[in-house]
Amino acid sequence: MTTIERPTEGYRATVARLASAQKGAASGAPAYSIYVNRKLGRFIAAAAYRAGMTPNAVTGVSALLTFTGIALLATVPPVWWSGVLIWILLAAGYAFDSADGQVARLRGGGSAAGEWLDHVVDALKISTLHIAVLISAYRFFDLPTDAWLLVPIGFSIVANVTFFAMILNDQLKYVRGRKGTAEAGGGSRLRSFLVIPTDYGLLCFVFVLLGAPMVFFAVYALLFLANAGFLLLAAIKWFRDMVALDAPETEGAR
């Protein structure tokens, strides 16, 4: 019979150990994710670790919270309380998403299966959240024209391409022996606030406006434009980064 060894250190000591071993923020990571969500995840991770939870179990809790919120968004008429509840569920799911990797570090390191599960859940979340906005807008919003339904469709495309490109950037840099965005260190504090329109935490918070559907949709559309603009500019930089990865090989072949 396998027994789970409980940590002997106190909760505060576990939190402090996590803080001291915190990995660097990805370059250009937005403010909420760095200064709020990561700290919330640290507190959750310490409690989960002391309770004997595995990283995959924490990922499961994150998925349960997140997809409950997404299901409510698609099925419940938009009123003030549903918007607040959806925000709480999505934000809590995001905090647990930050916690799973921190639990893995406390347990001595993560696994390929755990990282795979985390990324698959993230990809599913990114896709279904905007589809749920599309469903809610179609069912419950009094939009002036159906053309506005293209906004959540476009947002889903932008969010998925951004997520995939960021993961691919790190993987290609890794196989070429270069530092990834987190290893290279984060950007400035100012930059983290400038890119806050791209922050998933801010998107979660916008759902508190759901009780005023047209106000919510206007803000949501502005976030879509901001994210699309970010992707356009970032894609140019990312492509140049990939060209730079090939530069030594190209020069050596001449």
Summary of the structure (lengths in Angstrom):
residues: 254
radius of gyration: 19.9
end to end distance: 62.7
largest distance: 65.0
contacts: 771
relative contact order: 0.14
helix: 78%
strand: 0%
